[in-house]
Amino acid sequence: MLLFDILLPGLVLGGMYVLIALGLTLQYGVARIMNLSYGEALVAASFAALSLYTGLSLSPLLALLLAVPIAAVLNWLLYRLLLVRLVRRNKDAGAQEVDSILVTFGVLFVIQGLMLVAFGGQYYSYSYLSIPVVILGSTLAVNRLVALAFAAVIGTAVYLALTRTRLGTAVRAVAVDARAASLVGIDVAALAGFAFAFGGGLVAAGGVLVSMFLTFNAAMGVVFTMKALVVVIMGGVGNVMGALIAGLLLGIVETAVARLVDPGLTLAATYTLFLAVLLVRPTGLFGKATS
């Protein structure tokens, strides 16, 4: 059935976008760091999963237990040793974002250079749970369904943590207005560092899971960064629910265009939808205008 041929693959693709964008939602929405090296961190996690699988026969699902905490610690160190100086120097959020773009642009080339030295410029992939299954007449690989399931679980867990816990409430307060949050006793600097580190852990999870079914190389991080940025801005900066809805919507639209029109127009469809949302809602689907 045509509807399910579009809807099911679209949800799987959208789930991948959600998984990729969740970390940037926290890093940019809460810490106000426009991390241009985000995609490279995702690709680095993919290479780590590849190396563990081919070298040690370690399942990518088990590799998550290693990749996520290690990536969180590395991102926390990056924030504390390098990025926190920008926060202290720039009291204006706009200036901080500009400086963070310049700094993370340099980090991008460092990570990319290391990956090129280690793995070269060729494309890599590996076969894990690439078993086709038929659901409602639509054929999907098990690895994509596993990635979708993890995206759903991780997204739900992050959303509940942000909306049902005291720490999550403080994080959302910083995302909305860091200056006002500091006036009510919230340690903005500490929470920003936590959000940046936690976002780094999420991007590592995304990198490990998408490596199970995507072909990747050391130079394609910018593709992931742009997709994540589109989802984050469409959903509303710092809004996890917005990122969830925007990612799923983007996946369904791209699948529909590829299925009904032309696969070569999916990128055009992505940015057409992006611009349409911003024209109607300049702050994103769930973003709130600031006075």
C-alpha positions, 0 to 999 in steps of 0.5 A, spaced: 500 500 500 502 506 497 501 510 504 505 505 508 510 505 503 511 512 505 509 512 512 513 507 515 520 508 511 519 516 513 518 514 520 524 510 520 528 516 516 525 521 521 527 517 527 534 517 524 534 525 524 531 526 531 536 521 533 542 525 530 539 532 532 537 531 539 544 532 542 545 539 538 538 541 541 541 541 548 548 544 545 545 549 542 539 550 545 541 550 552 549 552 552 548 556 546 554 553 543 553 553 535 557 546 534 560 546 527 564 540 529 557 536 531 557 532 525 564 530 525 563 527 532 557 523 529 562 520 524 567 519 529 562 515 533 560 511 527 568 509 526 568 507 533 563 502 532 566 500 526 572 498 529 569 495 535 565 491 530 570 489 525 576 488 530 573 485 537 566 483 534 563 487 539 555 489 537 554 496 536 548 496 541 553 494 546 558 499 543 553 504 546 555 503 553 562 505 551 561 510 546 556 514 550 559 516 556 566 517 553 563 522 548 560 525 554 566 526 558 570 528 552 565 534 550 565 536 557 572 537 557 572 540 550 567 545 554 571 546 560 578 547 557 576 551 551 569 553 550 567 556 557 572 561 556 567 564 550 562 564 555 565 568 560 568 573 555 562 574 552 556 576 556 552 577 549 549 571 547 550 573 539 557 574 540 558 568 544 554 564 538 559 567 533 565 566 537 563 558 538 562 558 530 569 560 529 572 555 535 568 549 533 570 550 526 577 549 528 575 543 532 571 540 526 578 540 522 582 537 527 577 531 528 576 530 520 584 530 519 585 525 525 579 521 521 582 522 515 589 520 517 586 513 521 581 511 515 583 515 509 577 518 505 574 512 502 567 510 504 565 504 510 560 500 512 558 494 515 553 489 515 549 488 522 542 486 523 541 487 515 535 482 515 529 484 511 522 484 514 515 486 511 511 490 515 504 492 512 507 490 505 513 495 506 520 492 506 525 494 512 531 492 514 531 490 522 537 495 523 533 501 521 527 498 525 532 498 531 535 505 530 528 507 530 526 504 536 532 507 540 531 513 537 524 513 540 526 510 547 532 516 547 527 521 545 522 519 550 527 519 556 530 525 554 523 529 554 521 526 560 527 528 564 526 535 561 519 535 563 518 531 569 525 532 573 527 538 577 534 538 573 530 538 567 526 544 569 532 548 570 535 546 564 529 548 560 529 555 564 536 556 562 534 555 554 529 560 555 532 565 558 539 564 562 540 571 565 533 570 568 535 563 570 541 566 574 537 570 578 533 565 581 539 561 583 540 556 577 547 555 576 547 557 569 555 555 567 554 548 570 548 546 567 550 549 560 556 544 561 552 539 563 547 540 557 553 540 552 556 534 555 550 530 555 549 532 548 555 530 546 553 523 549 547 523 545 550 525 538 555 519 539 549 514 540 546 517 534 553 515 530 553 508 533 546 507 531 546 510 524 553 506 522 549 500 522 545 501 516 549 508 513 555 508 508 560 513 511 566 517 510 571 521 514 569 528 510 561 527 510 560 530 517 557 537 514 551 533 512 549 531 519 551 537 521 546 541 516 540 536 517 541 536 525 541 544 524 535 544 520 531 540 525 533 544 531 531 550 528 525 548 525 522 545 531 524 551 535 531 552 538 532 548 545 525 544 544 526 537 545 519 536 543 519 540 537 526 537 534 522 530 535 516 533 531 520 536 526 525 530 525 519 525 523 516 531 519 522 532 515 523 524 514 516 523 511 516 529 507 523 527 504 520 519 503 514 522 500 518 526 495 522 520 493 517 516 492 512 520 488 516 525 485 524 524 484 529 522 489 533 527 486 529 532 489 529 530 496 534 536 498 530 541 495 524 538 499 528 539 505 529 546 505 523 548 502 519 545 508 525 549 512 523 555 509 516 554 509 516 553 517 520 559 518 516 564 514 510 562 518 513 561 525 520 564 525 522 561 532 520 554 529 514 550 530 515 550 538 519 556 539 517 562 543 518 569 541 522 573 545 520 580 547 
